[in-house]
Amino acid sequence: MIGVQVAQELREAGLIWKPGPGDRFAIPDRDLDEDVFVLSNMTIEVYSLPEGRVIGFNGTTEWAMDDVELDEALWLPREDQLRELLGGTLRALRRTDRGWDVDITLLGEDRTFTAPTPEEAYAAALLHLLAAATT
């Protein structure tokens, strides 16, 4: 799983979250930085209210929280979501003695991103794509 810092970098680079069941998220800066929550159709859901979209906690968790503004929550994309976001640029994921390599091709240029986990390597490649999209 990617950490809060990498997830924050992805958000700042322009990654947009469209919440769905099974998505993981954190709520940084509320003394909950180490806790990971999962959207579910039963306990944690996204609601549209007149003032905007919120994440509602339906009282079955061990502590009570009514809801959190969507922009206060930080999406922690799973490996499959990161891979999907790379789309047709993704060429390969390989285990190496340095960790994991992700190969992408963007506009005819091949690039390799290395990290300790597949998720972190995918995230590094995605950060590169998001940066390229804004230049």
Steps between C-alpha positions, in 0.01 A plus 500: 500500500625850425542734793330828579795704369494335155120525489528872580753544219261328258213726609716812464608382153135493393375147568123515549317252722159370397416300814370147466450194721829345606697824472743562784557844647662681789394809689824691557542786747230375740712267712394220264805499271580135567141374458382366166128495421319308226187616321225244527133485412431408861716702741671787317326655199520814285192721519403801291361777719394852397833636632708238311615141512588351838623166628252370758590264782193294582564431868627143480862597547650491847489880535245748378555738212207639307664606176809653345516738205630315196791741460612421859542133410810385314462216251753218533473330159548123492752330271231410246370859494849643446562249221170595335582871524824438310288364215668432168831654614573199723740249346622279786533437871813308599648382829870584522768482767437875561121457549240541228538662157208646307562574132284751315511656156377856459513674162762254376722540806565193719539561874558266795399576860644296787358475852485252791139395421296469179256767628779750559653432157160543331446822698838638391412429137157659544657812654717524189194474274307760698797739484528444124128576460542843659798608289 
